[in-house]
Amino acid sequence: MKSILIFLVIFGILVFVHEFGHFFVGKKCGILVREFSIGMGPKLFQVMKKKTTYTIRWLPIGGYVRFAGPDDIAKIDPGATVVLQFNDNGEVVRIDNSGSQMPISGIPVQVIESDLVNRLIIRGYKNGDENENITYSVNHDATIIEKNGSELIIAPEDTQFQNAKVLKKIASNVAGPLMNIILGFIVFIGLSISGPGAPTTIINKTIDNSPAQRIGLKNGDQVKEIEHQKVSQLEDISKIIAEYKGKKVEVVVLRNNSYRKFKIKPMKVVDNGQTLYQLGFICKLDNNLFSKLSHGCKTSLRTMGLIFNALSGLIRHFSLDKLSGPVGIYSQTRKMSDLGFAYVVTFLAMISINLGIVNLLPIPGLDGGKLLLNVVELVTGKPLSPEKEELVNIIGFVFLLILIIAVTGNDIYRFFIK
């Protein structure tokens, strides 16, 4: 149960941050955000503020930002009866098209025609009286209560996403993945600041009877080279020693402003079935705030490098085992939760950066696919036709759906059956 809750929290944070990026930048670019929803499924709570309806839904498994667009315009079917509410200028400011799920005070009108995109009018019979055919002017910022009870701003043409300048569309599309990457950086930097400082290459203590102590390394010595390879961080030492698999290595240290060379044979250590080679010293920690910030940034950049390498390997040699969906992420979350809070938070940062990078891939259905279409528009000076864009999106959706099903099935087999 604990693992499930942690998984839902991690998943919720990742989705919220991603969608908030789209929402915030889209708003700043003047694009109408009709709805910002946390969760999926039936509506639990809603409130409208500054032209956006904020919704909380029952299922805590995602969320979405609903930009105004041609596929999301407010429509009223001819023959439907709606209730209209007016302002002091006689303009319609509120339309109840819910079938009285959320009744409002106003005038009932049987609709003959409506245009809530260009002309902003509703024509119909007042109180159902067919002898009184009236055309009503609709305010640009009027709201409509949909059949599911959600109250949203109507979407006039000038507020729709596809009519924004191409650079604003690019900014809005890239904002979601970018926020996930920024979240990863923030978490890694926070962990670095709150934890012990990053290890340096300066020896703080040699272990009794270790190779380092036997050949005369001392506290304060700074390791500069191993086998003619430069050493700038503790990881370099471990990496170089591992390459030589226990053979003697030449170590250059800086002691009292002079360089000294030592030949050392690393000791072999077996830990949980894994063979390691060690020189036998403990390095000082750097607790300087700037160094901690730098270490957090370097950890984030290394994580990005690992993800790019993994993607490169996936392209060269595709395998479902190299991919993980929600089932795989849950399995890893369960393992991290057993190790402790710090591991869970680190896992959150890694997944967030991974989600951001993967979402930028130029695949239709992902944010990167939308960016690709934006770049085409930027180069050609005109957007793809709605028909072609819809075809591209359908192909992308089908591809992603097949991939998700395949990855999920493979995850279930790997983690729960095999």
N, C-alpha and C positions, 0 to 999 in steps of 0.2 A: 504493500500500500504506500509506503514511504517513497519507493522508487517511482511509482506512478505519479504521485503528487509533485515530486521534484521534476520529473519529465514534463508535466503540464506547466509548471512554473517556467522552466527553461524555454519550452516551446512558445509559451505566451509572451515572454519577454522578447524573444527573437522576432516574433510576428509583429508585436506592438511597435518595436523600434523601427522595423522595416517599413511598416505602413505609416508611422508617424513621419518618416523622412519624406515619403511621397506627399503626404498631407501638408506638411509645413511648407515645403518648397512650392508645391502647387498653389497653395493659398497666396504665398508671397508673389507668385507670378501672375496673379489675377485670374486663375482658373477656378471655376466654381466646383467646390467639393460638396456634393449633395449629401453624402453620408460618410461618417467615420465610425466603423463598427469594430467592437472588440467581441470576439466569439462569433459563432455561426448558429444557424437555426432560428427558432422562434425568438421574437423580441421580448426581452425582460424589462428593459427600461430605455427611455429615450428623452432627450432634451435638445432643443434647438437654440443655437447661439451663433450670431454673426453669420447667418445664411447656411450654416452646416448643422445637420442633425447628427448628434452623437448618440450611438446606440450600444447597449450591452445586450448580448444574446446568450441563450441558455448553454450552448456547447462551447467550452473553453478550448477550442482546437483551431484557432486561427483568428482571422479578422480581415478586414478589407477597407480600402478607400474607394469611394464611388464618385469618380469625376463625372461631370456633366458631359454627355456625348450623344451622338446620333442614335446609339443603341439604348440610350437611357433617358430619353425625353419623356416628359409627362404627357400622357394620352388619355382622352376620354372617348369611349365608344359612343357613336351616334345612337340615340335612343336611351342612353343611361340617364338616370336622374341624379343630379348632384345638388348640394346645398352651397350657395354662394354667400360669402361675407364681404362687405364693402367698407372702404374708407370714406372719409368726409368728402372726397372728390368724386365719389361714385365709381371708383375702380374696384374690381374684384381683388381682394388681398388674401382670400383663403377659400379653398375649394375642397369640399368633402366628397370624395369619390369612393369612400370606403363602404358604402351601403349602411351607413349609420353605426359602424363599429366604434367610431369616435365622434359622436354627434356634436355639431356646432350650431349656434344660432345664426339664422340667415334665411335666404329665399331659396326654395326648391325650384330647380329648373330642369326640364326635360331637354337634353342636348340634341340639337340638330347638327351642329358643326362646331368644331373647336380647333384653334391653332395656338398652342402655347410656346411656339418656337420663333415664328417670324412676325405674324400680324398681332399676336397676343389678344385674341378675341374668343369669346364663347357666345354662340348664337343658339337660342332655344326658346321653349315655351315656359313662360313664368307660371309657376304653380300648376303646370301641366295643361294650361289653357291654350289650346291650339289657335285661338283667335288673337293671341298676344305673343307674336314672334319678335323677340328683342335680341339685339346684339350688344353684349357687354364687353367693355374694355378691361383687360387684365393687367394689373400692375406688374412691372418688370420683375419685382422681387416677391411676387405672390407665392404662397405655399399650397401644396396639394396633399391631401390625406389619401394615400393609396389604399388599395383593397385589403392589404395586410395590416393596415393601421399605422404604417409609418408616415410621418408628416415630413415632406421634403420641399425645398425650394424648386419651383419649376425651372427648366433649363433653356432660357432663350438662346438663340444662336450665338450671340456675341460672348456668352460665358462658357461655351463648350470647348473641350480640350483640343479638338482637331483644328479649331480656329485660332489657337494661340500661336505666337511666333515660334519658329522651329527651335530656337535656342532655349526658350522657356519650356518647351516639351522635353528637350534633352535634359534640362536641369531637373524637371519633375520626375523623369524616368530613372535617372541615375541616383536620385536622392535616397531611395530605399536601400539599394545595395550599399551605398556609401555609408549610410547610418549604421548598418550592421558591421562594417569594417571599423568605423569609428568606435562603436561599442566595444569591439574586441581590444582595440588599443587602450581605451579607458580602463577596462577591467585588468589588462596585463600591467598597466602603469600603477593602478591602485594596489594590486597584489605586490608589486615591487616596492612601493612606498611603505605599505603596512607591514611587510615582512622583513627579515634580516637582509642586510645589504648584499650586493652581488659579490661573489668570490673574486678576488684579485689573483695575480700571479706571484704575490709576495708571500713567502713562507712565514707562517705564524708559529708552527710547531712541527717538529719531526717526531714520528712515531718510534717508540723504543724498539731497537733491534731491526729497524727497517733498512732497506738499501740506502735511502737518503741519509739516515743518521750514520750508517757505517762508512760511507765515503766522504762524510764531512760537510754536508749541507747544513746551514745554520738558519736560525730565526732571522728574518730581515732580508735574506737572499731573495732576489727577484729573478724568476725564470724568464730568460729572453729568447732562447732558441733550444730546440731539440732536434738533433740530426740535421742541422743547417736549415731548419724550418722555423720561421718567426712565430713567436707565441705572444698573443695579445690578450687571451682570456683562458680561464681554467679549462674550458671545453677543448681548446687546442691541445693542451697537454694530454688529456685522456685519448683524444683522437690519434695523435701521433704515436703514442706508446702502443696503442692497440694495433697499429699497422705492423709493428715489429715483433709482435707475439712473443714477448719475453726475452728477446735478444738484447744485448748490451746497446745502449744508446748514449750519444754524447749530449750532455746538458750544459748549456752556457747560462751562467747566472751573473747578475750585477750585484757586487758586494763592495760597499764603501767606495763607490764611483769607479770601480775597476771590474773588468770582466774576468771570470774564471771558468775553466772547463773541467767537467767531471765525466767519467765513464761509469754508467750505472746499469746494472742488470735488474729490471723490474721484477717484483715478486708476483707470483701467480695467486689469484684469489678466486674461489668458486662461491658465487652468491646465487642461491635459488636456481641452481643448475646452469648458471651463466658464468663463463670464464672471463675474469677481468685481470688486467695487469696494472700494478700500482707502484709508485716510487716510494710512498710512505711518508707523506707530509700533508699538513692541513694549511690551507691558505687563509690569509687575512680577509675579512669582509670589508667592503667599502660602504659605509653608512651615510656618505654625503648625499644630500637630497638630489643634486643634479645628476650624480652617478646613478641613483635609483631610477630617476626619470629616464635616463639614457638606457638603462638596462631593460626597463619596461618596453620602451620603443623598439629596442633591438630584438626582444623576445617576440613582439608582434610582427616585425619584419621577417624574422626567421620562420615564423608560422606561415606567413604569406608565401615565402620561398618554398616551404615544404608542400603547400597546397598547389602551387604552380608546377612543381616537379611531379606531383601526383597526377595532375591533369595531363601533363605532357606524357607521362607513362601510360595513362589511360588511352590517349589518342593513338600512341604507337602500338600498344597491345591491349585491346579492349577486353575487359572481363567484368562480369557482374559482381564478382567478389571484391572488386575495387570500389564499388559503390555501396552506399547505405541509404535507406529511406527511414521513415519514422520508426519502424521495428528495430532496425539496426541502431538508431540513435537511442532508443529506449534501452536496448541491451547495454550499450556503453554507459548510459546514465546510471543504470543499476549498479554497474561495477564501480563507477566514480563515487556514488553515494555511500558505498561500503568503505571507501578509503577516507572520506571526510569532506568537510565543507570546502577547503581550499582546492581540492581536486575537482569538485563540482563546478566551482567558479571558473577554474582554469579551463575546464571542458566547455563551459558556456562561451568563454572568449574564443576558443578555437573554432567551435561550431558557428559562431556569429561571423567571424572572418571568412570561414569557408562558404557560408550561405551568401555573403556579399559578393565574393569572387565568382562563385558558380552562377549567380543570378545575372552577372554581367556577360556571360557567354552569349554570342550572337545566335541564339536558338529561338525561333518563333515560339511564343508562349512565355518566355522569360523576359525580364526587363531588358536584357541584352538584345533580344530580338526586336523589341520596340525601338531601342536605340539605333539598331541597324537601319530600320525604316526611317528614323529621324535623320540619319546621316545621308541616306539616299535623297531625302527631301532637301537637305542642305546643299547637296552637290547639284541636283537637277533643278532646284528652284521651285519644285512643286511636289506635293505629297502623292503617294501611290493612290490610285483610284480606290474608292471604298470596296469595290468588288474584289480587286486584287489583294487588298489588305486583308479582307475577310478570308479569302482563300489561303493566304499565308498563315493566318492565325489558326485556321481549322487544321491545316497540315501540322503546325507546331503543337496544337493541343492533342491531336491524335498520337503524335510521336511521344509526347511527354506522358500521356496516359498509358501507352503500351510500356514505356520505360518504367514508370512507377509500379505498374502491376508486376513486371518482371523482377524489379529490384526487391519489392516487398515479398514476393514469393520466395526469392532466393534468400532473403534475410530470415524469413520464418524457417526455412530448411536449415540454414547455417547455425542459427542461434537456438532453435528449439527442437529440431528433429535429428540433425546429424550427430 
